[in-house]
């Protein structure tokens, strides 16, 4: 359901870009996965704010998943 919503909201340079998705080993939690995503939000801003914000406006999300532990 989440991936379907992401697909519907993506397009025209907008949406989610996965920058890094690699296996990783944490010294305390053991093996897991590290993921870095860029979420482009320019089209979600009000029109008056788009004049002041660069055309490439995104939020970076970094997550380290070592089941059952997650660090974001």
mmCIF file of the N, C-alpha and C atoms, coordinates in Angstrom:
data_MODEL
# 
_entry.id   MODEL 
# 
loop_
_atom_site.group_PDB 
_atom_site.id 
_atom_site.type_symbol 
_atom_site.label_atom_id 
_atom_site.label_alt_id 
_atom_site.label_comp_id 
_atom_site.label_asym_id 
_atom_site.label_entity_id 
_atom_site.label_seq_id 
_atom_site.pdbx_PDB_ins_code 
_atom_site.Cartn_x 
_atom_site.Cartn_y 
_atom_site.Cartn_z 
_atom_site.occupancy 
_atom_site.B_iso_or_equiv 
_atom_site.pdbx_formal_charge 
_atom_site.auth_seq_id 
_atom_site.auth_comp_id 
_atom_site.auth_asym_id 
_atom_site.auth_atom_id 
_atom_site.pdbx_PDB_model_num 
ATOM 1   N N  . UNK A 1 1  ? 0.814  -1.184 0.000   1.00 0.00 ? 1  UNK A N  1 
ATOM 2   C CA . UNK A 1 1  ? 0.000  0.000  0.000   1.00 0.00 ? 1  UNK A CA 1 
ATOM 3   C C  . UNK A 1 1  ? 0.869  1.263  0.000   1.00 0.00 ? 1  UNK A C  1 
ATOM 4   N N  . UNK A 1 2  ? 1.936  1.270  0.786   1.00 0.00 ? 2  UNK A N  1 
ATOM 5   C CA . UNK A 1 2  ? 2.821  2.432  0.833   1.00 0.00 ? 2  UNK A CA 1 
ATOM 6   C C  . UNK A 1 2  ? 3.542  2.597  -0.491  1.00 0.00 ? 2  UNK A C  1 
ATOM 7   N N  . UNK A 1 3  ? 4.015  1.495  -1.072  1.00 0.00 ? 3  UNK A N  1 
ATOM 8   C CA . UNK A 1 3  ? 4.721  1.595  -2.353  1.00 0.00 ? 3  UNK A CA 1 
ATOM 9   C C  . UNK A 1 3  ? 3.772  2.065  -3.452  1.00 0.00 ? 3  UNK A C  1 
ATOM 10  N N  . UNK A 1 4  ? 2.502  1.668  -3.394  1.00 0.00 ? 4  UNK A N  1 
ATOM 11  C CA . UNK A 1 4  ? 1.520  2.120  -4.381  1.00 0.00 ? 4  UNK A CA 1 
ATOM 12  C C  . UNK A 1 4  ? 1.316  3.627  -4.261  1.00 0.00 ? 4  UNK A C  1 
ATOM 13  N N  . UNK A 1 5  ? 1.211  4.128  -3.045  1.00 0.00 ? 5  UNK A N  1 
ATOM 14  C CA . UNK A 1 5  ? 1.043  5.566  -2.832  1.00 0.00 ? 5  UNK A CA 1 
ATOM 15  C C  . UNK A 1 5  ? 2.268  6.331  -3.311  1.00 0.00 ? 5  UNK A C  1 
ATOM 16  N N  . UNK A 1 6  ? 3.477  5.815  -3.038  1.00 0.00 ? 6  UNK A N  1 
ATOM 17  C CA . UNK A 1 6  ? 4.707  6.462  -3.496  1.00 0.00 ? 6  UNK A CA 1 
ATOM 18  C C  . UNK A 1 6  ? 4.750  6.528  -5.014  1.00 0.00 ? 6  UNK A C  1 
ATOM 19  N N  . UNK A 1 7  ? 4.329  5.458  -5.673  1.00 0.00 ? 7  UNK A N  1 
ATOM 20  C CA . UNK A 1 7  ? 4.312  5.433  -7.130  1.00 0.00 ? 7  UNK A CA 1 
ATOM 21  C C  . UNK A 1 7  ? 3.324  6.453  -7.680  1.00 0.00 ? 7  UNK A C  1 
ATOM 22  N N  . UNK A 1 8  ? 2.149  6.573  -7.056  1.00 0.00 ? 8  UNK A N  1 
ATOM 23  C CA . UNK A 1 8  ? 1.148  7.533  -7.503  1.00 0.00 ? 8  UNK A CA 1 
ATOM 24  C C  . UNK A 1 8  ? 1.618  8.971  -7.331  1.00 0.00 ? 8  UNK A C  1 
ATOM 25  N N  . UNK A 1 9  ? 2.401  9.240  -6.289  1.00 0.00 ? 9  UNK A N  1 
ATOM 26  C CA . UNK A 1 9  ? 2.863  10.590 -6.007  1.00 0.00 ? 9  UNK A CA 1 
ATOM 27  C C  . UNK A 1 9  ? 4.145  10.950 -6.762  1.00 0.00 ? 9  UNK A C  1 
ATOM 28  N N  . UNK A 1 10 ? 4.772  9.977  -7.407  1.00 0.00 ? 10 UNK A N  1 
ATOM 29  C CA . UNK A 1 10 ? 6.022  10.202 -8.135  1.00 0.00 ? 10 UNK A CA 1 
ATOM 30  C C  . UNK A 1 10 ? 5.731  10.585 -9.573  1.00 0.00 ? 10 UNK A C  1 
ATOM 31  N N  . UNK A 1 11 ? 6.707  11.231 -10.182 1.00 0.00 ? 11 UNK A N  1 
ATOM 32  C CA . UNK A 1 11 ? 6.595  11.582 -11.594 1.00 0.00 ? 11 UNK A CA 1 
ATOM 33  C C  . UNK A 1 11 ? 7.019  13.016 -11.812 1.00 0.00 ? 11 UNK A C  1 
ATOM 34  N N  . UNK A 1 12 ? 7.554  13.288 -12.982 1.00 0.00 ? 12 UNK A N  1 
ATOM 35  C CA . UNK A 1 12 ? 7.965  14.652 -13.309 1.00 0.00 ? 12 UNK A CA 1 
ATOM 36  C C  . UNK A 1 12 ? 9.076  15.173 -12.421 1.00 0.00 ? 12 UNK A C  1 
ATOM 37  N N  . UNK A 1 13 ? 9.966  14.285 -11.973 1.00 0.00 ? 13 UNK A N  1 
ATOM 38  C CA . UNK A 1 13 ? 11.066 14.725 -11.131 1.00 0.00 ? 13 UNK A CA 1 
ATOM 39  C C  . UNK A 1 13 ? 10.716 14.780 -9.653  1.00 0.00 ? 13 UNK A C  1 
ATOM 40  N N  . UNK A 1 14 ? 9.525  14.391 -9.299  1.00 0.00 ? 14 UNK A N  1 
ATOM 41  C CA . UNK A 1 14 ? 9.085  14.399 -7.913  1.00 0.00 ? 14 UNK A CA 1 
ATOM 42  C C  . UNK A 1 14 ? 9.080  12.976 -7.366  1.00 0.00 ? 14 UNK A C  1 
ATOM 43  N N  . UNK A 1 15 ? 8.949  12.843 -6.064  1.00 0.00 ? 15 UNK A N  1 
ATOM 44  C CA . UNK A 1 15 ? 8.830  11.528 -5.461  1.00 0.00 ? 15 UNK A CA 1 
ATOM 45  C C  . UNK A 1 15 ? 10.021 11.158 -4.616  1.00 0.00 ? 15 UNK A C  1 
ATOM 46  N N  . UNK A 1 16 ? 10.316 9.875  -4.565  1.00 0.00 ? 16 UNK A N  1 
ATOM 47  C CA . UNK A 1 16 ? 11.363 9.330  -3.704  1.00 0.00 ? 16 UNK A CA 1 
ATOM 48  C C  . UNK A 1 16 ? 12.480 8.748  -4.556  1.00 0.00 ? 16 UNK A C  1 
ATOM 49  N N  . UNK A 1 17 ? 13.709 9.116  -4.231  1.00 0.00 ? 17 UNK A N  1 
ATOM 50  C CA . UNK A 1 17 ? 14.890 8.566  -4.904  1.00 0.00 ? 17 UNK A CA 1 
ATOM 51  C C  . UNK A 1 17 ? 15.708 7.819  -3.850  1.00 0.00 ? 17 UNK A C  1 
ATOM 52  N N  . UNK A 1 18 ? 15.971 6.553  -4.075  1.00 0.00 ? 18 UNK A N  1 
ATOM 53  C CA . UNK A 1 18 ? 16.804 5.769  -3.167  1.00 0.00 ? 18 UNK A CA 1 
ATOM 54  C C  . UNK A 1 18 ? 18.254 5.995  -3.576  1.00 0.00 ? 18 UNK A C  1 
ATOM 55  N N  . UNK A 1 19 ? 19.001 6.650  -2.697  1.00 0.00 ? 19 UNK A N  1 
ATOM 56  C CA . UNK A 1 19 ? 20.400 6.980  -2.966  1.00 0.00 ? 19 UNK A CA 1 
ATOM 57  C C  . UNK A 1 19 ? 21.308 5.820  -2.592  1.00 0.00 ? 19 UNK A C  1 
ATOM 58  N N  . UNK A 1 20 ? 21.000 5.188  -1.472  1.00 0.00 ? 20 UNK A N  1 
ATOM 59  C CA . UNK A 1 20 ? 21.851 4.106  -0.970  1.00 0.00 ? 20 UNK A CA 1 
ATOM 60  C C  . UNK A 1 20 ? 20.972 3.070  -0.280  1.00 0.00 ? 20 UNK A C  1 
ATOM 61  N N  . UNK A 1 21 ? 21.205 1.814  -0.594  1.00 0.00 ? 21 UNK A N  1 
ATOM 62  C CA . UNK A 1 21 ? 20.497 0.705  0.046   1.00 0.00 ? 21 UNK A CA 1 
ATOM 63  C C  . UNK A 1 21 ? 21.470 -0.468 0.097   1.00 0.00 ? 21 UNK A C  1 
ATOM 64  N N  . UNK A 1 22 ? 22.185 -0.564 1.203   1.00 0.00 ? 22 UNK A N  1 
ATOM 65  C CA . UNK A 1 22 ? 23.287 -1.521 1.303   1.00 0.00 ? 22 UNK A CA 1 
ATOM 66  C C  . UNK A 1 22 ? 23.217 -2.316 2.608   1.00 0.00 ? 22 UNK A C  1 
ATOM 67  N N  . UNK A 1 23 ? 23.743 -3.540 2.588   1.00 0.00 ? 23 UNK A N  1 
ATOM 68  C CA . UNK A 1 23 ? 23.882 -4.275 3.849   1.00 0.00 ? 23 UNK A CA 1 
ATOM 69  C C  . UNK A 1 23 ? 24.947 -3.615 4.721   1.00 0.00 ? 23 UNK A C  1 
ATOM 70  N N  . UNK A 1 24 ? 24.757 -3.714 6.023   1.00 0.00 ? 24 UNK A N  1 
ATOM 71  C CA . UNK A 1 24 ? 25.685 -3.077 6.951   1.00 0.00 ? 24 UNK A CA 1 
ATOM 72  C C  . UNK A 1 24 ? 25.749 -3.924 8.214   1.00 0.00 ? 24 UNK A C  1 
ATOM 73  N N  . UNK A 1 25 ? 26.815 -3.774 8.977   1.00 0.00 ? 25 UNK A N  1 
ATOM 74  C CA . UNK A 1 25 ? 26.965 -4.491 10.241  1.00 0.00 ? 25 UNK A CA 1 
ATOM 75  C C  . UNK A 1 25 ? 27.225 -3.484 11.343  1.00 0.00 ? 25 UNK A C  1 
ATOM 76  N N  . UNK A 1 26 ? 26.388 -3.513 12.348  1.00 0.00 ? 26 UNK A N  1 
ATOM 77  C CA . UNK A 1 26 ? 26.529 -2.622 13.497  1.00 0.00 ? 26 UNK A CA 1 
ATOM 78  C C  . UNK A 1 26 ? 27.270 -3.376 14.595  1.00 0.00 ? 26 UNK A C  1 
ATOM 79  N N  . UNK A 1 27 ? 28.208 -2.718 15.286  1.00 0.00 ? 27 UNK A N  1 
ATOM 80  C CA . UNK A 1 27 ? 28.988 -3.425 16.308  1.00 0.00 ? 27 UNK A CA 1 
ATOM 81  C C  . UNK A 1 27 ? 28.139 -3.975 17.460  1.00 0.00 ? 27 UNK A C  1 
ATOM 82  N N  . UNK A 1 28 ? 27.014 -3.323 17.770  1.00 0.00 ? 28 UNK A N  1 
ATOM 83  C CA . UNK A 1 28 ? 26.175 -3.771 18.880  1.00 0.00 ? 28 UNK A CA 1 
ATOM 84  C C  . UNK A 1 28 ? 24.981 -4.599 18.410  1.00 0.00 ? 28 UNK A C  1 
ATOM 85  N N  . UNK A 1 29 ? 24.336 -4.204 17.281  1.00 0.00 ? 29 UNK A N  1 
ATOM 86  C CA . UNK A 1 29 ? 23.095 -4.836 16.851  1.00 0.00 ? 29 UNK A CA 1 
ATOM 87  C C  . UNK A 1 29 ? 23.274 -5.922 15.799  1.00 0.00 ? 29 UNK A C  1 
ATOM 88  N N  . UNK A 1 30 ? 24.437 -6.026 15.212  1.00 0.00 ? 30 UNK A N  1 
ATOM 89  C CA . UNK A 1 30 ? 24.700 -7.079 14.233  1.00 0.00 ? 30 UNK A CA 1 
ATOM 90  C C  . UNK A 1 30 ? 24.378 -6.669 12.806  1.00 0.00 ? 30 UNK A C  1 
ATOM 91  N N  . UNK A 1 31 ? 24.138 -7.666 11.928  1.00 0.00 ? 31 UNK A N  1 
ATOM 92  C CA . UNK A 1 31 ? 23.907 -7.365 10.513  1.00 0.00 ? 31 UNK A CA 1 
ATOM 93  C C  . UNK A 1 31 ? 22.545 -6.720 10.276  1.00 0.00 ? 31 UNK A C  1 
ATOM 94  N N  . UNK A 1 32 ? 22.495 -5.870 9.257   1.00 0.00 ? 32 UNK A N  1 
ATOM 95  C CA . UNK A 1 32 ? 21.251 -5.189 8.912   1.00 0.00 ? 32 UNK A CA 1 
ATOM 96  C C  . UNK A 1 32 ? 21.364 -4.479 7.585   1.00 0.00 ? 32 UNK A C  1 
ATOM 97  N N  . UNK A 1 33 ? 20.577 -3.438 7.407   1.00 0.00 ? 33 UNK A N  1 
ATOM 98  C CA . UNK A 1 33 ? 20.496 -2.706 6.145   1.00 0.00 ? 33 UNK A CA 1 
ATOM 99  C C  . UNK A 1 33 ? 20.545 -1.210 6.433   1.00 0.00 ? 33 UNK A C  1 
ATOM 100 N N  . UNK A 1 34 ? 21.289 -0.467 5.618   1.00 0.00 ? 34 UNK A N  1 
ATOM 101 C CA . UNK A 1 34 ? 21.315 0.990  5.714   1.00 0.00 ? 34 UNK A CA 1 
ATOM 102 C C  . UNK A 1 34 ? 20.701 1.549  4.428   1.00 0.00 ? 34 UNK A C  1 
ATOM 103 N N  . UNK A 1 35 ? 19.789 2.505  4.589   1.00 0.00 ? 35 UNK A N  1 
ATOM 104 C CA . UNK A 1 35 ? 19.081 3.078  3.458   1.00 0.00 ? 35 UNK A CA 1 
ATOM 105 C C  . UNK A 1 35 ? 19.107 4.594  3.554   1.00 0.00 ? 35 UNK A C  1 
ATOM 106 N N  . UNK A 1 36 ? 19.380 5.254  2.427   1.00 0.00 ? 36 UNK A N  1 
ATOM 107 C CA . UNK A 1 36 ? 19.317 6.715  2.344   1.00 0.00 ? 36 UNK A CA 1 
ATOM 108 C C  . UNK A 1 36 ? 18.383 7.070  1.195   1.00 0.00 ? 36 UNK A C  1 
ATOM 109 N N  . UNK A 1 37 ? 17.392 7.918  1.489   1.00 0.00 ? 37 UNK A N  1 
ATOM 110 C CA . UNK A 1 37 ? 16.410 8.323  0.486   1.00 0.00 ? 37 UNK A CA 1 
ATOM 111 C C  . UNK A 1 37 ? 16.343 9.832  0.408   1.00 0.00 ? 37 UNK A C  1 
ATOM 112 N N  . UNK A 1 38 ? 16.030 10.343 -0.772  1.00 0.00 ? 38 UNK A N  1 
ATOM 113 C CA . UNK A 1 38 ? 15.730 11.752 -0.972  1.00 0.00 ? 38 UNK A CA 1 
ATOM 114 C C  . UNK A 1 38 ? 14.263 11.857 -1.359  1.00 0.00 ? 38 UNK A C  1 
ATOM 115 N N  . UNK A 1 39 ? 13.526 12.651 -0.614  1.00 0.00 ? 39 UNK A N  1 
ATOM 116 C CA . UNK A 1 39 ? 12.103 12.839 -0.876  1.00 0.00 ? 39 UNK A CA 1 
ATOM 117 C C  . UNK A 1 39 ? 11.938 14.256 -1.416  1.00 0.00 ? 39 UNK A C  1 
ATOM 118 N N  . UNK A 1 40 ? 11.605 14.352 -2.702  1.00 0.00 ? 40 UNK A N  1 
ATOM 119 C CA . UNK A 1 40 ? 11.459 15.645 -3.371  1.00 0.00 ? 40 UNK A CA 1 
ATOM 120 C C  . UNK A 1 40 ? 10.076 16.212 -3.100  1.00 0.00 ? 40 UNK A C  1 
ATOM 121 N N  . UNK A 1 41 ? 10.036 17.454 -2.611  1.00 0.00 ? 41 UNK A N  1 
ATOM 122 C CA . UNK A 1 41 ? 8.797  18.041 -2.138  1.00 0.00 ? 41 UNK A CA 1 
ATOM 123 C C  . UNK A 1 41 ? 8.421  19.354 -2.820  1.00 0.00 ? 41 UNK A C  1 
ATOM 124 N N  . UNK A 1 42 ? 9.102  19.740 -3.876  1.00 0.00 ? 42 UNK A N  1 
ATOM 125 C CA . UNK A 1 42 ? 8.869  21.053 -4.465  1.00 0.00 ? 42 UNK A CA 1 
ATOM 126 C C  . UNK A 1 42 ? 7.411  21.271 -4.864  1.00 0.00 ? 42 UNK A C  1 
ATOM 127 N N  . UNK A 1 43 ? 6.764  20.279 -5.456  1.00 0.00 ? 43 UNK A N  1 
ATOM 128 C CA . UNK A 1 43 ? 5.382  20.458 -5.900  1.00 0.00 ? 43 UNK A CA 1 
ATOM 129 C C  . UNK A 1 43 ? 4.399  20.498 -4.732  1.00 0.00 ? 43 UNK A C  1 
ATOM 130 N N  . UNK A 1 44 ? 4.825  20.101 -3.547  1.00 0.00 ? 44 UNK A N  1 
ATOM 131 C CA . UNK A 1 44 ? 3.943  20.108 -2.377  1.00 0.00 ? 44 UNK A CA 1 
ATOM 132 C C  . UNK A 1 44 ? 3.940  21.456 -1.656  1.00 0.00 ? 44 UNK A C  1 
ATOM 133 N N  . UNK A 1 45 ? 4.852  22.347 -2.031  1.00 0.00 ? 45 UNK A N  1 
ATOM 134 C CA . UNK A 1 45 ? 4.943  23.654 -1.384  1.00 0.00 ? 45 UNK A CA 1 
ATOM 135 C C  . UNK A 1 45 ? 3.886  24.609 -1.927  1.00 0.00 ? 45 UNK A C  1 
ATOM 136 N N  . UNK A 1 46 ? 3.455  25.585 -1.119  1.00 0.00 ? 46 UNK A N  1 
ATOM 137 C CA . UNK A 1 46 ? 2.563  26.614 -1.633  1.00 0.00 ? 46 UNK A CA 1 
ATOM 138 C C  . UNK A 1 46 ? 3.264  27.447 -2.709  1.00 0.00 ? 46 UNK A C  1 
ATOM 139 N N  . UNK A 1 47 ? 2.496  27.993 -3.621  1.00 0.00 ? 47 UNK A N  1 
ATOM 140 C CA . UNK A 1 47 ? 3.088  28.709 -4.770  1.00 0.00 ? 47 UNK A CA 1 
ATOM 141 C C  . UNK A 1 47 ? 3.934  29.896 -4.329  1.00 0.00 ? 47 UNK A C  1 
ATOM 142 N N  . UNK A 1 48 ? 3.542  30.608 -3.274  1.00 0.00 ? 48 UNK A N  1 
ATOM 143 C CA . UNK A 1 48 ? 4.333  31.759 -2.838  1.00 0.00 ? 48 UNK A CA 1 
ATOM 144 C C  . UNK A 1 48 ? 5.685  31.332 -2.284  1.00 0.00 ? 48 UNK A C  1 
ATOM 145 N N  . UNK A 1 49 ? 5.754  30.139 -1.702  1.00 0.00 ? 49 UNK A N  1 
ATOM 146 C CA . UNK A 1 49 ? 7.010  29.660 -1.133  1.00 0.00 ? 49 UNK A CA 1 
ATOM 147 C C  . UNK A 1 49 ? 7.962  29.159 -2.215  1.00 0.00 ? 49 UNK A C  1 
ATOM 148 N N  . UNK A 1 50 ? 7.425  28.662 -3.329  1.00 0.00 ? 50 UNK A N  1 
ATOM 149 C CA . UNK A 1 50 ? 8.276  28.159 -4.416  1.00 0.00 ? 50 UNK A CA 1 
ATOM 150 C C  . UNK A 1 50 ? 9.171  29.245 -4.999  1.00 0.00 ? 50 UNK A C  1 
ATOM 151 N N  . UNK A 1 51 ? 8.768  30.505 -4.866  1.00 0.00 ? 51 UNK A N  1 
ATOM 152 C CA . UNK A 1 51 ? 9.582  31.618 -5.373  1.00 0.00 ? 51 UNK A CA 1 
ATOM 153 C C  . UNK A 1 51 ? 10.876 31.780 -4.581  1.00 0.00 ? 51 UNK A C  1 
ATOM 154 N N  . UNK A 1 52 ? 10.871 31.367 -3.320  1.00 0.00 ? 52 UNK A N  1 
ATOM 155 C CA . UNK A 1 52 ? 12.028 31.557 -2.447  1.00 0.00 ? 52 UNK A CA 1 
ATOM 156 C C  . UNK A 1 52 ? 12.875 30.306 -2.257  1.00 0.00 ? 52 UNK A C  1 
ATOM 157 N N  . UNK A 1 53 ? 12.298 29.162 -2.593  1.00 0.00 ? 53 UNK A N  1 
ATOM 158 C CA . UNK A 1 53 ? 12.987 27.883 -2.378  1.00 0.00 ? 53 UNK A CA 1 
ATOM 159 C C  . UNK A 1 53 ? 13.589 27.423 -3.699  1.00 0.00 ? 53 UNK A C  1 
ATOM 160 N N  . UNK A 1 54 ? 14.791 26.865 -3.679  1.00 0.00 ? 54 UNK A N  1 
ATOM 161 C CA . UNK A 1 54 ? 15.388 26.362 -4.925  1.00 0.00 ? 54 UNK A CA 1 
ATOM 162 C C  . UNK A 1 54 ? 14.499 25.322 -5.597  1.00 0.00 ? 54 UNK A C  1 
ATOM 163 N N  . UNK A 1 55 ? 14.644 25.183 -6.905  1.00 0.00 ? 55 UNK A N  1 
ATOM 164 C CA . UNK A 1 55 ? 13.831 24.240 -7.665  1.00 0.00 ? 55 UNK A CA 1 
ATOM 165 C C  . UNK A 1 55 ? 14.025 22.803 -7.185  1.00 0.00 ? 55 UNK A C  1 
ATOM 166 N N  . UNK A 1 56 ? 15.195 22.493 -6.686  1.00 0.00 ? 56 UNK A N  1 
ATOM 167 C CA . UNK A 1 56 ? 15.448 21.147 -6.177  1.00 0.00 ? 56 UNK A CA 1 
ATOM 168 C C  . UNK A 1 56 ? 15.371 21.227 -4.661  1.00 0.00 ? 56 UNK A C  1 
ATOM 169 N N  . UNK A 1 57 ? 14.198 20.914 -4.130  1.00 0.00 ? 57 UNK A N  1 
ATOM 170 C CA . UNK A 1 57 ? 13.959 20.954 -2.692  1.00 0.00 ? 57 UNK A CA 1 
ATOM 171 C C  . UNK A 1 57 ? 13.628 19.539 -2.240  1.00 0.00 ? 57 UNK A C  1 
ATOM 172 N N  . UNK A 1 58 ? 14.452 18.993 -1.342  1.00 0.00 ? 58 UNK A N  1 
ATOM 173 C CA . UNK A 1 58 ? 14.208 17.632 -0.881  1.00 0.00 ? 58 UNK A CA 1 
ATOM 174 C C  . UNK A 1 58 ? 14.596 17.478 0.583   1.00 0.00 ? 58 UNK A C  1 
ATOM 175 N N  . UNK A 1 59 ? 14.066 16.423 1.168   1.00 0.00 ? 59 UNK A N  1 
ATOM 176 C CA . UNK A 1 59 ? 14.387 16.026 2.531   1.00 0.00 ? 59 UNK A CA 1 
ATOM 177 C C  . UNK A 1 59 ? 15.142 14.708 2.433   1.00 0.00 ? 59 UNK A C  1 
ATOM 178 N N  . UNK A 1 60 ? 16.198 14.567 3.210   1.00 0.00 ? 60 UNK A N  1 
ATOM 179 C CA . UNK A 1 60 ? 16.974 13.335 3.216   1.00 0.00 ? 60 UNK A CA 1 
ATOM 180 C C  . UNK A 1 60 ? 16.581 12.496 4.424   1.00 0.00 ? 60 UNK A C  1 
ATOM 181 N N  . UNK A 1 61 ? 16.295 11.220 4.176   1.00 0.00 ? 61 UNK A N  1 
ATOM 182 C CA . UNK A 1 61 ? 15.985 10.279 5.244   1.00 0.00 ? 61 UNK A CA 1 
ATOM 183 C C  . UNK A 1 61 ? 17.057 9.202  5.240   1.00 0.00 ? 61 UNK A C  1 
ATOM 184 N N  . UNK A 1 62 ? 17.679 8.997  6.385   1.00 0.00 ? 62 UNK A N  1 
ATOM 185 C CA . UNK A 1 62 ? 18.672 7.932  6.538   1.00 0.00 ? 62 UNK A CA 1 
ATOM 186 C C  . UNK A 1 62 ? 18.152 6.977  7.598   1.00 0.00 ? 62 UNK A C  1 
ATOM 187 N N  . UNK A 1 63 ? 18.185 5.683  7.288   1.00 0.00 ? 63 UNK A N  1 
ATOM 188 C CA . UNK A 1 63 ? 17.676 4.681  8.224   1.00 0.00 ? 63 UNK A CA 1 
ATOM 189 C C  . UNK A 1 63 ? 18.646 3.510  8.294   1.00 0.00 ? 63 UNK A C  1 
ATOM 190 N N  . UNK A 1 64 ? 18.878 3.048  9.510   1.00 0.00 ? 64 UNK A N  1 
ATOM 191 C CA . UNK A 1 64 ? 19.688 1.864  9.763   1.00 0.00 ? 64 UNK A CA 1 
ATOM 192 C C  . UNK A 1 64 ? 18.756 0.834  10.385  1.00 0.00 ? 64 UNK A C  1 
ATOM 193 N N  . UNK A 1 65 ? 18.529 -0.254 9.689   1.00 0.00 ? 65 UNK A N  1 
ATOM 194 C CA . UNK A 1 65 ? 17.597 -1.289 10.134  1.00 0.00 ? 65 UNK A CA 1 
ATOM 195 C C  . UNK A 1 65 ? 18.362 -2.542 10.561  1.00 0.00 ? 65 UNK A C  1 
ATOM 196 N N  . UNK A 1 66 ? 18.351 -2.790 11.861  1.00 0.00 ? 66 UNK A N  1 
ATOM 197 C CA . UNK A 1 66 ? 18.966 -3.993 12.427  1.00 0.00 ? 66 UNK A CA 1 
ATOM 198 C C  . UNK A 1 66 ? 17.869 -4.670 13.240  1.00 0.00 ? 66 UNK A C  1 
ATOM 199 N N  . UNK A 1 67 ? 17.067 -5.481 12.571  1.00 0.00 ? 67 UNK A N  1 
ATOM 200 C CA . UNK A 1 67 ? 15.887 -6.050 13.201  1.00 0.00 ? 67 UNK A CA 1 
ATOM 201 C C  . UNK A 1 67 ? 16.216 -6.690 14.532  1.00 0.00 ? 67 UNK A C  1 
ATOM 202 N N  . UNK A 1 68 ? 15.496 -6.384 15.569  1.00 0.00 ? 68 UNK A N  1 
ATOM 203 C CA . UNK A 1 68 ? 14.290 -5.568 15.699  1.00 0.00 ? 68 UNK A CA 1 
ATOM 204 C C  . UNK A 1 68 ? 14.572 -4.098 16.008  1.00 0.00 ? 68 UNK A C  1 
ATOM 205 N N  . UNK A 1 69 ? 15.794 -3.614 15.791  1.00 0.00 ? 69 UNK A N  1 
ATOM 206 C CA . UNK A 1 69 ? 16.160 -2.231 16.076  1.00 0.00 ? 69 UNK A CA 1 
ATOM 207 C C  . UNK A 1 69 ? 16.180 -1.420 14.794  1.00 0.00 ? 69 UNK A C  1 
ATOM 208 N N  . UNK A 1 70 ? 15.673 -0.191 14.876  1.00 0.00 ? 70 UNK A N  1 
ATOM 209 C CA . UNK A 1 70 ? 15.701 0.735  13.735  1.00 0.00 ? 70 UNK A CA 1 
ATOM 210 C C  . UNK A 1 70 ? 16.161 2.104  14.237  1.00 0.00 ? 70 UNK A C  1 
ATOM 211 N N  . UNK A 1 71 ? 17.115 2.670  13.505  1.00 0.00 ? 71 UNK A N  1 
ATOM 212 C CA . UNK A 1 71 ? 17.625 4.006  13.838  1.00 0.00 ? 71 UNK A CA 1 
ATOM 213 C C  . UNK A 1 71 ? 17.376 4.885  12.610  1.00 0.00 ? 71 UNK A C  1 
ATOM 214 N N  . UNK A 1 72 ? 16.641 5.995  12.795  1.00 0.00 ? 72 UNK A N  1 
ATOM 215 C CA . UNK A 1 72 ? 16.376 6.913  11.682  1.00 0.00 ? 72 UNK A CA 1 
ATOM 216 C C  . UNK A 1 72 ? 16.791 8.313  12.034  1.00 0.00 ? 72 UNK A C  1 
# 
